[in-house]
Amino acid sequence: MTRRHHGYAMLWAVAALIVALSATLYAVVAPDDGTPAAAAVPGGGPHGASAAPVSAGTWVGSWAAAPVGGEPGTGRAGLAGRSVRNVVHTSASGTRARVTLSNLYGQSALTLTHGSVALAAGRGTAAAEAGTMRRLTFGGAVSVVIPAGGQAVSDAVALRVPRGADVLVTTYSPTASGPVTYHPRARQISYTAAGDRTEDTGAAGYTGQTPYWRYVTALDVLSDDSDGTLVAFGDSLTDGVTSTTGANRRWPDVLAGRLRGGAPRYGVVNEGISGNQLLADGLAAGGNERGVGRFTRDVLGRPDVRVVVVDLGINDILRNPGLADPDAVVGGLRTLVRSAHAHGVRVVGATLMPFRGHRGWTPARERVRQEINERIRSGRVYDAVTDFDEALRDPYAPDRLRPYYDSGDHLHPNDQGFTKMADTLDIPELNGGGSAAL
């Protein structure tokens, strides 16, 4: 071979190596789950790398909260010029994470110029664990504009998320946009700061506290130890409004603990809304959408849903100015079941718990509750039944909660009552797959 030919051969060999390396690099950053690839942050720095390498696993819900309405007092300015650091608690672990941000109840486009996700340094703090801060991107861009009534799902970021951990989801908007879409009964303290402090790892700037979750409605993880998502769908009894703040003692939290390390292996997400009715929207305009209306978004919109536990209907009895129609309530529950079955999702339904002693109780409403429960127990509404009523009622006065489980308002359980609710669920009945018809 001549020297010239040898030179050409070397040149082609180098070119082939470059092509091979380029193909390998593309495979590393290309999405494998249908979501836009996360862009790497140049130079690394305190926020770490956002690019998420290809890895095996299943996308599951690790945490969620239903958007409830527009936050009072934010109708014009929103939270312009402030960083919002939401604290959320995980039910499933994973190696990648993505978040959903909502402007469902906004009346104008919401511009978020920066966002981040990090593990919390501990309970009850806005500080991030060292080395876990990740910048959020949306289609590779660090900013996103969410139209009124819309939502945005971030690119996946490489972050090892443990189960049972607090995670910080932070957003910053420089411009006025309201009302702020929020979940008011979080039973969790989150934080706010003046200015753009989305990537602050310390807590010093986060001088404001709030009992709300704002904008964020889901945290999903790419998990290798969970097989799918279980959704808890209900009202304040599922939302956990009388559970201890910051302790994660709502019944879906306790259920998530029962499922760890067992079978089935699910991430558990809580889509309860305080005051929610099955058949009627809330009294406030543009908020607290009825259960039959929000089911597709809040349940079927979660990743790889296998089973939903429904505990809904007590507010249809309590908040109806007349008497609720048992036929209508049961018909609404069957509507949820048909929708779930169309997507291959199993439905476990709960009986309605007693509430005598509450200001809304009447003998006539008690008869409606009993009739609905009789139909639920018949086995012709749900794939399986969990009997919250039998588990928590006073054996000596079955139209009342047992005092040991009563928060004091005779409607909502205390922490012990929520634990009893979670313990009542039959774990084998939670295996996914709905019946074709009931």
HUJODA-V539149 format. One record per residue. RES is the residue in three letters. NEAR is the number of other ideal C-beta (glycine too) atoms within 10 Angstrom. Layout:
BEGIN
{{RES	NEAR} {RES	NEAR}}
END
This chain:
BEGIN
{{MET	8} {THR	7} {ARG	6} {ARG	8} {HIS	9} {HIS	10} {GLY	11} {TYR	11} {ALA	11} {MET	10} {LEU	10} {TRP	10} {ALA	10} {VAL	10} {ALA	10} {ALA	10} {LEU	10} {ILE	10} {VAL	10} {ALA	10} {LEU	10} {SER	10} {ALA	9} {THR	9} {LEU	10} {TYR	10} {ALA	11} {VAL	12} {VAL	15} {ALA	9} {PRO	13} {ASP	15} {ASP	17} {GLY	6} {THR	18} {PRO	16} {ALA	21} {ALA	28} {ALA	19} {ALA	18} {VAL	18} {PRO	7} {GLY	7} {GLY	10} {GLY	11} {PRO	12} {HIS	22} {GLY	20} {ALA	19} {SER	25} {ALA	18} {ALA	26} {PRO	14} {VAL	13} {SER	14} {ALA	8} {GLY	17} {THR	20} {TRP	23} {VAL	29} {GLY	30} {SER	30} {TRP	28} {ALA	28} {ALA	26} {ALA	25} {PRO	26} {VAL	26} {GLY	21} {GLY	22} {GLU	21} {PRO	11} {GLY	10} {THR	20} {GLY	13} {ARG	12} {ALA	15} {GLY	26} {LEU	23} {ALA	15} {GLY	14} {ARG	19} {SER	26} {VAL	27} {ARG	28} {ASN	28} {VAL	22} {VAL	24} {HIS	22} {THR	24} {SER	30} {ALA	32} {SER	22} {GLY	28} {THR	18} {ARG	24} {ALA	27} {ARG	25} {VAL	26} {THR	20} {LEU	25} {SER	25} {ASN	27} {LEU	22} {TYR	21} {GLY	23} {GLN	15} {SER	15} {ALA	13} {LEU	27} {THR	18} {LEU	24} {THR	16} {HIS	20} {GLY	28} {SER	28} {VAL	28} {ALA	28} {LEU	22} {ALA	21} {ALA	17} {GLY	9} {ARG	12} {GLY	12} {THR	17} {ALA	27} {ALA	18} {ALA	26} {GLU	17} {ALA	11} {GLY	10} {THR	21} {MET	22} {ARG	25} {ARG	24} {LEU	27} {THR	23} {PHE	20} {GLY	14} {GLY	13} {ALA	12} {VAL	17} {SER	15} {VAL	20} {VAL	16} {ILE	22} {PRO	12} {ALA	14} {GLY	12} {GLY	14} {GLN	19} {ALA	20} {VAL	16} {SER	26} {ASP	22} {ALA	29} {VAL	26} {ALA	18} {LEU	23} {ARG	13} {VAL	24} {PRO	14} {ARG	22} {GLY	14} {ALA	19} {ASP	21} {VAL	26} {LEU	27} {VAL	28} {THR	29} {THR	25} {TYR	24} {SER	24} {PRO	15} {THR	15} {ALA	15} {SER	24} {GLY	21} {PRO	22} {VAL	25} {THR	29} {TYR	26} {HIS	27} {PRO	20} {ARG	20} {ALA	22} {ARG	18} {GLN	22} {ILE	15} {SER	23} {TYR	22} {THR	21} {ALA	21} {ALA	12} {GLY	12} {ASP	18} {ARG	23} {THR	26} {GLU	21} {ASP	22} {THR	19} {GLY	12} {ALA	19} {ALA	10} {GLY	17} {TYR	22} {THR	11} {GLY	16} {GLN	10} {THR	20} {PRO	13} {TYR	19} {TRP	25} {ARG	26} {TYR	30} {VAL	28} {THR	26} {ALA	25} {LEU	28} {ASP	30} {VAL	31} {LEU	27} {SER	27} {ASP	12} {ASP	15} {SER	28} {ASP	17} {GLY	22} {THR	29} {LEU	31} {VAL	29} {ALA	31} {PHE	27} {GLY	28} {ASP	24} {SER	18} {LEU	29} {THR	27} {ASP	28} {GLY	31} {VAL	20} {THR	22} {SER	24} {THR	13} {THR	13} {GLY	15} {ALA	14} {ASN	22} {ARG	20} {ARG	28} {TRP	31} {PRO	27} {ASP	22} {VAL	21} {LEU	25} {ALA	27} {GLY	16} {ARG	15} {LEU	22} {ARG	16} {GLY	9} {GLY	9} {ALA	11} {PRO	16} {ARG	17} {TYR	29} {GLY	35} {VAL	32} {VAL	30} {ASN	27} {GLU	27} {GLY	25} {ILE	30} {SER	20} {GLY	19} {ASN	29} {GLN	26} {LEU	26} {LEU	21} {ALA	19} {ASP	16} {GLY	19} {LEU	9} {ALA	12} {ALA	8} {GLY	13} {GLY	21} {ASN	22} {GLU	23} {ARG	17} {GLY	28} {VAL	18} {GLY	13} {ARG	21} {PHE	24} {THR	12} {ARG	17} {ASP	24} {VAL	26} {LEU	15} {GLY	18} {ARG	24} {PRO	21} {ASP	17} {VAL	24} {ARG	21} {VAL	25} {VAL	31} {VAL	27} {VAL	26} {ASP	22} {LEU	28} {GLY	30} {ILE	28} {ASN	25} {ASP	25} {ILE	23} {LEU	20} {ARG	14} {ASN	18} {PRO	4} {GLY	6} {LEU	12} {ALA	25} {ASP	13} {PRO	20} {ASP	11} {ALA	13} {VAL	26} {VAL	20} {GLY	14} {GLY	21} {LEU	24} {ARG	16} {THR	15} {LEU	24} {VAL	23} {ARG	13} {SER	17} {ALA	24} {HIS	18} {ALA	10} {HIS	12} {GLY	11} {VAL	25} {ARG	23} {VAL	25} {VAL	20} {GLY	23} {ALA	28} {THR	25} {LEU	21} {MET	25} {PRO	27} {PHE	22} {ARG	19} {GLY	16} {HIS	16} {ARG	9} {GLY	14} {TRP	19} {THR	12} {PRO	8} {ALA	11} {ARG	19} {GLU	15} {ARG	12} {VAL	20} {ARG	25} {GLN	16} {GLU	15} {ILE	23} {ASN	22} {GLU	12} {ARG	17} {ILE	24} {ARG	16} {SER	11} {GLY	11} {ARG	10} {VAL	20} {TYR	27} {ASP	20} {ALA	18} {VAL	18} {THR	23} {ASP	16} {PHE	24} {ASP	21} {GLU	14} {ALA	18} {LEU	24} {ARG	20} {ASP	17} {PRO	7} {TYR	7} {ALA	13} {PRO	13} {ASP	16} {ARG	19} {LEU	27} {ARG	19} {PRO	11} {TYR	12} {TYR	21} {ASP	21} {SER	17} {GLY	11} {ASP	14} {HIS	17} {LEU	23} {HIS	24} {PRO	26} {ASN	19} {ASP	18} {GLN	15} {GLY	24} {PHE	27} {THR	21} {LYS	19} {MET	28} {ALA	22} {ASP	12} {THR	18} {LEU	22} {ASP	11} {ILE	12} {PRO	8} {GLU	15} {LEU	22} {ASN	14} {GLY	18} {GLY	11} {GLY	21} {SER	12} {ALA	5} {ALA	7} {LEU	14}}
END
